[in-house]
Amino acid sequence: MTHTVHPYSHRLGIIRDWKSRWFGVKSKYKEFLKSDVLLREHLEKKLRGMYVSNIEMERGEKILRIIIETSRPGMIIGRSGDGAVKLKNDVLAFIAKKKLSSGGEVKIDIKEIRSPESNAMIVAQMIADGLEKRLPFRRVTKQMVEKVMANRDVQGVKIELSGRLGGATMARQEKIKRGRIPLQTFRADVDFCKYEARLPYGGIGIKVWIYKGEIFSAKK
């Protein structure tokens, strides 16, 4: 009677926080939810290939803050901040075009990720880059697993590819695993993501699990 649950939603309120956080917003729930979903989808398309791991949103009564976590902030910010200004203008144009409610001023913060090899989304994007360059999928996954396990804080990794691997006529699945991935332990810090490598003969699905040990509440 098992049910496969997304490791992130499984731990919400325990060791994970919501990706959209609203403060002092009582009304307009439906409008803000629609706005957050459409904005996130738009930014994910816009920033594809820039190694963005996470897009978080914080709303106050008069402000919308978008926090973009990436391992290559220079690609988004650009020379002397041109890229960040363009991105903000693009977000404002998208909000106006779709008639979304921003709730006031829009701010964009760009955070740098210090260890990209221990972040599931960035690892998946690196694998997708290798597959899109037509490198052999087994070599790509083995090299990536070794890179991930070289980090001190990583205790386990699992990578799963599914689709027409190597251009084969029939789709199949391939898995590679090192260490342990305790999916049932709530305090286990399991980072998970799904991504797609787009190839001429179809998409290849990529799933990555990275286990970084258990999180215990700080003792008072």
Secondary structure as UniProt FT lines:
FT   HELIX           7..10
FT   TURN            13..15
FT   STRAND          20..22
FT   HELIX           29..46
FT   TURN            47..49
FT   STRAND          52..59
FT   STRAND          63..70
FT   HELIX           73..77
FT   HELIX           79..81
FT   HELIX           82..98
FT   STRAND          105..112
FT   HELIX           116..118
FT   HELIX           120..132
FT   TURN            133..134
FT   HELIX           137..149
FT   TURN            152..153
FT   STRAND          156..163
FT   HELIX           165..167
FT   STRAND          172..179
FT   TURN            183..184
FT   TURN            186..187
FT   STRAND          188..199
FT   TURN            200..201
FT   STRAND          202..214
//
